[in-house]
Amino acid sequence: QVQLVESGGGLVQPGGSLTLSCAASGSMFSIEAMGWYRQAPGKERELVATITSGGRTNSADSVKGRFTISRDNAKNTVYLQMNSLKPEDTAVYYCYGHVNIGSSWRRYWGQGTQVTVSS
């Protein structure tokens, strides 16, 4: 069984910063892509940023220049450094990992962590 556990969410003022972490554990051979999605109240889940095992990244236009995704392959952990936060960044943030479990590849999700940007 593979688990992804997120941490680092919370309440922050506009213009502030937060760093989210997501650690994968369990029975797996490798993890290819990892990344973050978010879902605001009343809205669909949207892609925030992704990173491959080789370090290639992709991010939504709405967060370019403010959010940075990175990962530590040795620790099976992905990070999301969020700067210059805006109220519209308020959402539940979910991490995912595209995991090789031996017999197949599967996408696993974390439980979500709340980020609230408010004064």
N, C-alpha and C positions, 0 to 999 in steps of 0.2 A: 504494500500500500504506500502511495506517495502522498505526502502532505506539504502544503505551502502555508507558511505562517507569516503574516504581515505584522509590522509594528511601525510606530512613529507618527501615527495620525494625531490630530488634536485641534485645538482652537488657536488661531493666529490672527493677528490684525492685518488689514490690507497693507501690502508692501513688505510683509514679513516673509520668513523662510521656514520650511520644514523639510526633513529628509525621511522618506519612507524606505523601509527595508522589507525584503521578502526572502525567507530561507526555505529551500526545498530539502526534504529529507525522505528516507524510505528506500524501498527496493527499486533501484533504477540503474541503467547502464550509462546514460548520458542525457543531457538536456540541450536541445538546440536553441530555439528562440525562447526568450523570457520577456516579460513586459508588463505593462500596466494599462488597465482600462478604468474608466470612472463612470458613475451613474449619479446624476443629480435628480432630485425629486421631480417626478412627472416627465422625465426625459429618458430616452433610450441610452443604453450603455454605449460609450464611445471610446475609441482607441486614444490613448495618451502617448505612449511611446513603447518601442520594442528594441531589443538588442539581440543579435545572434551570438553564438558561442565564439565566433571570430571577432566580435566587437563592432559589427556593422549596426548602425542605429537608424531609427526612423521615428519621427514624432509628428503629432498633429500641428497644423499651422498655428492653432490658438495658444500653444505652449512653447513654440520655437523661440529661442533666445532667453527663455525664463526657466525651463525645466531641463535637467540633464539626467539621462539614464546611464547607468553603468552596472557592471557585474563583476563578481569575484567567482570565477569558475571553480576554484579549489574549494570554495565554501558553498557552492550552489546557491549563491545569493545575488539578488538583483536589488539595485537601489534607485530611488528617484529623488534627486535633489530639486526642490521646488523653491525658486526665488521670485521676488516681486509678485507675491500672490495677490489675486484679485477675488472679490466676492463671488464672481462667476466660476471660480475654481472649486467652490464648495460642492462636495460630492462624496459618495463612498468610493474609495479607490480599491480596485481588485488587481492582484497580480496573477499572472499565469505562467506556466511553463509547458513547453512542448517536449514531452519526456519519452525517451526510449526505455520501455519496460521489458525489453527482450523479445517478446512475441509481436510487439507492435509499437507504434507511436500513439501517445494519447496526450490530450491537453488537460492539465489539472489547474484548478483555481484555488486561490486563497479565500478566506472567509470575508474579507473586506475590512477596510479601516476608514473611519470617518475623518474627513478633513473639512473644517469649517473656517471660512475666512470672513471675519466680521469685526467691526469696531465696537 
